[in-house]
Amino acid sequence: MNTAAATQAGDLPASEDHNNCRALGQILDRIGDKWTIMVVGVLSRGPLRFNQMMREIGGVSHRMLTLTLRSLERDGLVSRTAYATIPPKVEYALTDAGRSLIEPLRVLSDWAIDNRPVIEKARAGFDNR
């Protein structure tokens, strides 16, 4: 069966299904990373400079914020704008794709807050066995 017919039938070839799962896993690793969530959160209010982000996020190292921003820029979720001023000024902002993450992350955050007591109770029960 060709790929188009397999997709229409809902059955992907095993190799294509595996590739899709790997790609999905890589994307979920990026957007589910704790520092990515924090960066998207602070940038959801508008563009920020690096040090402003460090202050607002708190607890993130210079290196980790740099790596996170580079990865988000590489993935097209964050833009970096350098201004020719003295001293140089660089701002980071969410792209359209980055802004499209705000609502799904908000829903996930609400879910985590709502289900936290259930999860903590389950963990305690599991740990006490």
Stockholm file with secondary structure:
# STOCKHOLM 1.0

chainA/1-129         MNTAAATQAGDLPASEDHNNCRALGQILDRIGDKWTIMVVGVLSRGPLRFNQMMREIGGVSHRMLTLTLRSLERDGLVSRTAYATIPPKVEYALTDAGRSLIEPLRVLSDWAIDNRPVIEKARAGFDNR
#=GR chainA/1-129 SS CCHHHHHHHTCCCHHHHHHHHHHHHHHHHHHHSHHHHHHHHHHTTSCEEHHHHHHHHCSCCHHHHHHHHHHHHHTTSEEEEEECCSSCEEEEEECHHHHTTHHHHHHHHHHHHHHHHHHHHHHHHHHTC
#=GC SS_cons         CCHHHHHHHTCCCHHHHHHHHHHHHHHHHHHHSHHHHHHHHHHTTSCEEHHHHHHHHCSCCHHHHHHHHHHHHHTTSEEEEEECCSSCEEEEEECHHHHTTHHHHHHHHHHHHHHHHHHHHHHHHHHTC
//
